Amino acid sequence: MMTATRAKISISSFTSHCLLAFVLRLVLILYANFHDEYFAVPYTDVDYKVFTDAARHVVERRSPFDRHTYRYSPFLAWLLTPNIILHKDFGKILFSTVDILIAVLIRNILARQRCNNIVRDNCALLWLYNPLTLVISTRGNADSLAVLLVALTLDFLQRDKIVSAGLLHGISVHFRLYPLMFSLPMFLSLCKDNRFLPNRDQWKLVLSCAFSIVILTGTGYCLYGFKFLYESFIYHLVRKDTRHNFSVYFYMLYLSANQPQDVIQKVLTFLPQLLLLLMSSYYYSEKSKLPFAMFVQAIIAVMYNPVITSQYFFWFLSLLPLCLPNIEMSLRRGTCLACFWILSQVIWLLVAYMLEFQSFNSFVFLWISGLLFFAANVKVLVDIIHHYKS
């Protein structure tokens, strides 16, 4: 009786936090309209304007890819048509709602791992009240949808709903390419006896995933032709982004902007990332370690990517709460690591501001601050791996 009462109180308290977190997001969405009108640096993400323009094309029965720089799934433009029909902030409210659903999923997944109730709730609240989470979704970035699909896939895998997990994984890969890196650890987590011969569950995962990718890609191709394939997938493989970003590779790409594509350069920049992803997939291949394997892979992929923006941090910050109960690190050490990580970002942002808005030639300083940020990520990841206990 006492246990049931405590459970009801816990659920009620968590629901209150979800409502409060949603209200906070609504306040930020309202503030964004004021900020965008009166400040030179807009609050709303430029991508949100791209999504809205693409949705307008869909409402007018045109291709969303007629909008220059729209390089996402066409179904995202369909999903955001209420931006045109109802209100321009519909997408931001949708992404904020998705944030709340992700917190509920985090809580449910941790509960299934028999995690302490207080720790479980605190981990979910860490996502709800994370300043980066609050800002990115209310700025209109759609990565929360990709995070939701990844979390749902993990949830289905843990409940042994393999076909549903495979279908969702295919949808998440179609929607955003980055979940593709989770395919190998997911596949290996279903391994039982022989690592080299796929079992029934592994075949179910692969075939259901392939089915949803083929259906969605085929539908997109039938509707919008080769332009859909190029903008949504091929472009991301051949892109040469020379704009300043957190990546340690940005300055090299900037200096070689007017040179033809160098295959050797692409291979050498991708090879460290590939090797680390393969090693982490194998080392954390047990089903109980799957959330940690995905977290490690996400942070590796972000660290070594030629292009890194703030929304990419969503990829691993959404998985961190699922790993925290197994990271036996002192509060003091964890706080110091978080401060080091944030400080390295602040230094980079300050130098980037001088370049972007003050026209100060700070490319070299920006590259050096990018190296500092890379070092901070490496330090954080190494310490987390060292203190992880399965």
Order of alpha helices (4+ residues) and beta strands (2+ residues): alpha-alpha-alpha-alpha-alpha-alpha-alpha-alpha-alpha-alpha-alpha-alpha-alpha-alpha-alpha-alpha-alpha-alpha-alpha-alpha
